Amino acid sequence: MVQGLLAGLIVIWALLYLAWRFMPQALRTRLGRLHPALRAHALPGACAACSSCGSCTKGSGARPLQAAEAAKPPQRPVIWLSQRE
């Protein structure tokens, strides 16, 4: 009984978090004005400009793409072997 209740609460919390995370910025800002605890978490969902990935730093230009291209393994031709019966 307690285990089912706890699992249900975790699922409800996860659904609320997911809904908040993918909520449009305008609606999230409006809800942040209603309650002060939500105001601190009213940042954009996709990119909160936290600079943890380095993709939104100024002057980066095409550096993330160039780094991804340099990290690719060299391409090798595909050789098909056919089975003969």
C-alpha positions in Angstrom: 0.0 0.0 0.0 2.7 2.5 1.0 4.9 1.4 -1.9 2.1 2.0 -4.4 1.4 5.4 -2.9 5.0 6.4 -3.0 5.4 5.3 -6.6 2.3 7.3 -7.5 3.7 10.4 -5.9 7.0 10.0 -7.8 5.1 9.6 -11.1 3.0 12.7 -10.4 6.1 14.7 -9.5 7.8 13.6 -12.7 4.8 14.5 -14.8 4.7 18.0 -13.2 8.4 18.5 -13.7 8.1 17.4 -17.4 5.2 19.8 -18.0 7.0 22.7 -16.3 10.2 22.0 -18.3 8.5 21.9 -21.7 6.1 24.7 -20.9 6.3 27.8 -23.2 8.5 30.6 -21.8 5.6 33.2 -21.8 3.4 30.9 -19.7 6.2 30.0 -17.3 7.0 33.7 -16.8 3.3 34.4 -16.1 3.1 31.6 -13.5 6.4 32.9 -12.0 4.6 36.2 -11.3 1.9 34.4 -9.3 4.1 32.6 -6.9 7.6 33.7 -5.8 9.0 30.2 -5.6 8.3 29.6 -9.3 9.9 32.9 -10.3 13.4 31.5 -9.7 12.7 28.5 -12.0 11.1 30.5 -14.8 14.2 30.2 -17.1 13.8 28.9 -20.6 13.6 25.2 -20.9 15.8 24.4 -23.9 18.7 26.7 -23.1 18.9 28.5 -19.9 22.2 30.3 -20.9 24.1 28.4 -18.2 27.1 28.1 -20.5 27.7 24.5 -19.5 27.7 23.3 -23.1 29.6 26.3 -24.5 27.3 26.6 -27.6 25.9 30.0 -26.7 29.1 31.8 -25.8 29.8 35.0 -27.7 32.3 34.8 -30.5 32.1 31.0 -30.8 30.9 31.1 -34.4 31.2 27.6 -36.0 33.5 26.2 -33.3 31.1 23.6 -31.9 30.5 22.3 -35.4 34.2 22.2 -36.3 34.9 20.3 -33.1 32.2 17.8 -33.9 33.7 17.3 -37.4 37.2 16.8 -36.0 35.9 14.2 -33.5 34.4 12.0 -36.2 36.1 8.8 -37.0 37.6 8.5 -40.5 35.2 7.1 -43.0 35.8 3.6 -44.4 34.1 2.1 -47.5 31.4 -0.5 -46.9 32.1 -3.8 -48.5 29.2 -6.1 -49.1 29.9 -9.8 -49.1 27.3 -11.9 -50.9 26.6 -15.5 -49.9 26.5 -17.9 -52.8 24.5 -21.0 -52.5 
